[in-house]
Amino acid sequence: MKIEINIQGLQNSEKFSSICQNYPFQLYLRSGQFCVDPKSMLGVLAIFYSASEPVFVDTTDMDEETTQKFLREINPYLKK
């Protein structure tokens, strides 16, 4: 599942990365041709400061129940 997100600032990047680290599944943060590991705070910062296109987190192999839990946790960062 691809989910559009928006993160502003160092603290929010750190919080988002920390949430992602709690999940043993492979996650990807994508924008255009760029793809980083959202479990890396440096990767999260890099993609948001350099992205010229929308940023999506890709949950790949996460089951439905875990995806719903993940969505609740990252709700403050969902693009509205």
KOLLOBA-518516 format. One record per residue (C-alpha): x, y, z; residue in one letter. Coordinates in steps of 0.001 Angstrom, whole numbers, padded with zeros to 6 digits, always signed. Layout:
XYZA
...
***
This chain:
+000000+000000+000000M
+001353+003439-000941K
+000486+006196+001537I
+001236+009871+000871E
+002849+011608+003823I
+004209+015015+004750N
+006841+015570+007425I
+008214+018939+008468Q
+011308+019374+010598G
+013894+017353+012437L
+011740+016293+015403Q
+008910+015010+013209N
+011407+013121+011047S
+012842+011511+014151E
+009381+010539+015463K
+008302+009120+012103F
+011497+007098+011764S
+011070+005801+015314S
+007539+004587+014509I
+008814+002784+011408C
+011542+001064+013436Q
+008834-000666+015489N
+007722-002692+012459Y
+009732-005741+011327P
+008410-005391+007774F
+010288-003851+004870Q
+009175-000255+004367L
+010178+002174+001628Y
+009945+005948+001430L
+009637+007002-002217R
+009557+010254-004136S
+009995+010182-007897G
+013183+008232-008598Q
+014371+008366-004967F
+013831+005541-002483C
+015101+005436+001117V
+014597+003357+004234D
+012171+005234+006542P
+013769+003493+009523K
+016757+005772+008896S
+016215+009290+010203M
+018905+010559+007828L
+017046+008955+004912G
+013768+010565+005989V
+015403+013991+006256L
+017181+013607+002939A
+014082+012707+000967I
+011951+015494+002447F
+014568+018179+001935Y
+015321+017125-001642S
+011971+015836-002938A
+010245+017850-005614S
+007427+015302-005955E
+004978+013893-003368P
+006471+011456-000836V
+004908+008046-000227F
+005607+005340+002323V
+005214+001882+000793D
+004168-000837+003250T
+004863-003690+000746T
+004343-006983+002608D
+002502-005696+005697M
-000741-007557+006486D
-004047-005651+006724E
-004261-005588+010530E
-000699-004326+010911T
-001218-001764+008146T
-004228-000321+010005Q
-002189-000083+013220K
+000650+001583+011299F
-001772+004086+009740L
-003101+005030+013198R
+000447+005622+014438E
+001516+007754+011472I
-001773+009660+011282N
-000164+013033+012164P
+002075+012674+009079Y
-000572+011651+006561L
-001072+014125+003722K
-004502+015628+004199K
***
